[in-house]
Amino acid sequence: MITQERIATQQRPDLEVRPSQVSASRSEAPEPELGSILWRLFLAGVGFAIASAGFMLMLSVLLVFIGLPMFIFGLAVMQAQES
């Protein structure tokens, strides 16, 4: 077992951070474009429509095998990100 003194005396040179590294790692995130936002809203709407249709199909016992995959696919479409 390592004692507290031994832990306190160990130094790791690879953990030193220079001020130039900090400023380079804090770059500003680019603003999303209007087309990107509209596309994400479109995907969210389509995914919600598919998921809600799948949920309605799941409410009937006979169509649950069609509704459950549609529901899961709709949730996945809502979570899709632009590549």
N, C-alpha and C positions, 0 to 999 in steps of 0.2 A: 504494500500500500504506500502511495506517495504522500509524504508529509506536506503540510502547508508551506513550510520553509522552502522545500525543494520546488514546489510549484511557483512560489513567488520569485525565486532566483532564476528560473529558466526564462530566457529571452528568445523570442522568435523573430529573426530579422525579416522574414518574408511577410510579416503582418504590418510592417511600417508603411504608412500612407503619406505620400508627399502631396503638398498642396496642388501641384500641377496635375496629379492623377485625379484629385477630387473634382476639379473644375472640368476636366475632360469627361468624367463619367456622368456629370449632371447636365447633359444636353437636353434642350427643350424638345418636347414632343411636337411633331408637326400638327397643324390644325387639320381636322378632317374636312374634306371637300363636300359641297352640297350634294353632288351626285352620289357620293359614298353614303351619306346619311339617308338619302331617298331610297337607295338600294337596300339598305339594312331595314328600313321601315317596310318596304315592299316584302322582303323575306319574312319579316315578323308577321305581317298580315296574312301571307299565304300559309305560313306554318300554323298560325292560329286557326285559320279556316280548316286546314286538314286535320289538326288535332281535335277541333270541336266536332267535325264530322265523324271522326273515329270514335270520339267519346259517346256521341249519340248512337252509333252502331253498337258500341259495347253495352249500352243499356238494355238492348234486346239480347236475350240469352243465345239465340240461334246465330246471330251475326257477330259474336264476340271474336271469332277467329279472323274476321276481316277488320273489325274495329280496333283491336289492340295494336296490330302493326301500323295501322294508319295513325293512331294516336301517338305512338312512339316516333314515327317518321315525322309527324307534324312538330313534335317537340324538338327533334333534331334540326329541322329546317329553321325553327325560331332561334336556335342557338348558333346557326351557321355564321361564320365570319367571312369577310371578304378576303380573298387571298392575293 
